[in-house]
């Protein structure tokens, strides 16, 4: 990280620095008191005027103004809700440093940047720095925006960058691709401060920036896991969790689209999507927006039951566990003691619960059973799948499942005989209360 000369930037200059000449739309929003008003996206040619108008309105109306950081596709216009699926291009990495909550609260943004430079010499110097009022934004702008296909890799890099800068007040909720940040030149109503920005460094090639952050952050994660004697599988899941959950969520949306308009197992599909989304989405609000894209495929007489305003009530438990997991809370007892409180559904569980057929699996990339996986592996090797191989794979999967249930049933009966209650047995085995009752009564 080498210090660069700082040049003031206005909102229009910052927009062109991030988006260049790429023909993507952006979103803007205004908060006046408690009312959040989000405008419909502005096409590239009109975006600078819209940003400038929002900044001017902010100062006149004494309101906060925000702008999206990434490009939005106009393919679904005018039905846009600032969803991840609508992100068309990723223009930069950023961190929202709320350092007024840390021991560095007395520093200016420039002084904080110098401190980060001393502590993390490997971290590339940010392209821009924005004084937001009570904190600051650091942006690392790409030479060329990347497309939506790389969003999982981009999200992992954002997670690593946010974790690295957590000691300096990095906001863990401000790392979503759909995030909006304050507009340069707008008013910060709580502090009466005008948002300012400076050009402080060069632009970067995405893959080089990703590699630098990954190499320096994830090796610390691996070392910490080894120090705690964590299995290698845990490290692999940490590094690839967003990719897996992203692929699972995409397949669940595909499943809802395939079964539209009469979506079979619609409640189960919605629950599974919420379990997956609790890991992939940085907040419950973001997760609910993603789920709304699934409910659009439901039949008209089902949409009322799954209306956006009713989803929080249907998903109370999942959303509660999601908040606890994001807050760092873990399970205190039982076989999963010390694990994150969020549900971690396996591929097999999702396939079974959603009753995904073989024909439906052929249109998916992640939610496939062992038989379909064997078919794809043999096809990749140029070998024609044989019926006996498929039958063997199904038998093995069925036997493994039956063996697991039989073992749990025997253990539940022994624990009941030892005097434990059904609730205590459920906590010990990590299964539901009704499952324990069924085991003991069989």
Buried (B, 14 or more C-beta within 10 A) or exposed (E): BEEBEBEEBBBBBBBEBBBBEEEBBBBBBBBBEEEEEBEEBBBBEEBBEBBBBBBBBBEEBEBBBBBBBBBBBBEEEEEBBBBBBBBBBBBBBBBBBBBBEBEBEEBEBBEBBBBBBEEBEEBBBBBBBBBBBBBBBBBBBBEEBBEBEBBBBBBBBBBBBBBBBBBBBBBBEBBBBBBBBBBBBBBBBEEEBBBBBBBBBBBBEBEEBBEBBBEBBBEEBBEEBEEEEBEEEEBEEBBEBBBBBBBBBBBBBBBBBBBBEEBEBBEBBBBBBBBBBBBBBBBBEBBBBBBBBBBEBBEEEBBEEBEEEEBEEBBEEBBEBBBBBBEEEEBEEBEBEEBBBBBBBEBBEBBEBBEBEEEBBEEBEBBBBBBBEBBBEBEEEEEEBEEEBBEBBBEEBEEEEEEEEEEBBEBBBEBBEEEBEBEBBBBBBBBEEEBBBEBBEE
